[in-house]
Amino acid sequence: MNVFNRIIMIIVMLCLVVFSIVAIVNTFAGLFEWATISDKIASYATNLNPYILAAILFLVLVIALIILSLNFT
């Protein structure tokens, strides 16, 4: 993998990690309302259980961290 691809992958993974952390924290803290954001993207996201959403986003976070750590080895 060349240097440009590594830089792009690191930027994408860091964005994914930040989004996942914000989404997981928001699930339990209620910092902002997902309904307004999800209605713009997809209306079916409001019908999901918040704990299932948090679990899915946690898995995404773990996978992103694993890929990010493997990128440096």
Residue pairs with C-beta under 8 A, 6 or more apart in sequence:
1 9
6 71
9 67
9 71
10 68
10 71
13 64
13 67
13 68
13 71
14 68
16 60
16 61
16 64
17 61
17 64
17 65
17 68
20 57
20 58
20 60
20 61
20 64
21 61
23 53
23 54
23 57
24 54
24 57
24 58
24 61
25 31
26 32
26 34
27 50
27 51
27 53
27 54
27 57
28 54
34 45
34 46
35 46
38 45
38 46
39 46
45 53
